[in-house]
Amino acid sequence: MHDFERLLPNTPDPTTTTASTPAWSRERLRELGMTTDLLTAARILGIGRTTAYKLARAGTFPVPAVRIGHSYRIPVALLVELLGLDKEPPA
């Protein structure tokens, strides 16, 4: 199971379709832990599976992808920073 699937609600939301993905808030990203898998990071960034793996292999994924064995791990803190969610919203 990918980290993304772990955070999905157990009950379907009638306001969304199966093609849509949930919004990623700073809190939801932090719930992923220190790292997440490549496919979850790709979904967050709107990148397809094949493209994500091509970018990771080429070293051009939008954030550094760490290769561990046969898989890639993505630091969540760098995703938060890339998305601009590392700054506190204005009061």
N, C-alpha and C positions, 0 to 999 in steps of 0.2 A: 504494500500500500504506500502511495506517495504521501508526503506531508500534507499536500493540498486536500486529499480525500479525507484525512483525519479531522480537518477543521470544518467540513461541510455539515450543515444541520441534518439531523436525522429525519426530519419531516420536510416534504417538498413545500416550497413557497409558491403559492398560486400566482404571484405577481411576476415570476421569472419564467423563462423558458429553459429548456435543457441546453440550449446553445449559449446562454449567458453565464457569466461567472460572477461570483460575489465580489463586492467592492472590498478592496484591501486597505484597511485602516492601519495606522501605526500599531495599535493594540493587537490586531489580528496577525500582523507580521511578527510581532514580538512573541506571540504564542507558538510560532514555529520553532523557537529555540535559537541556538547560536548559528546553526546552519540548516539549509534545506536542500532537497535534491534538485537536480538540474531542471526536471520537467515542471516542478512547482514554480521555480523561479521564472521559467519561460512563460508559464501561464500568467503569472503576475505581470510580466512585461508585455504580454500579447505576442509572444514569439512561438511559432510552431515547433513541434518536436524535432523534425529533421533539421530545420535551420538552427535550433538550439545546439544540437550535437555538432553540427558543422562549425558553428562559431566557437564552441568550447574546444574542439580539436585544434582549431586554428589559433586559439588564444585571443579571440576577438569578441567573446561574449561580453555584454555591457558591463558586467562586474567580473572580477577574477573568479574563475572556476577552478577548484582544487580537485585534482584527480586522486582518488583513493581506490586502489585496486581497479575494478572495472566500472566504477561509478564516479560521478562528479558531485561535489558538494559546493554550495554557494553560501558565503557568509551573509546572514540576514541583515546585519548592521549595514553592509554595503548596499543592499537593496533598499533599505529604508532611506539611506543617504541619497541614492540615485533618484528615488521618487520624490525627494524633497520633504519627506515626512520626519526628518531628524530635527527640524526646527519647531519650536512651540508656536501654535497659531496665535495671531494677535488677539489681545483681549478686547 
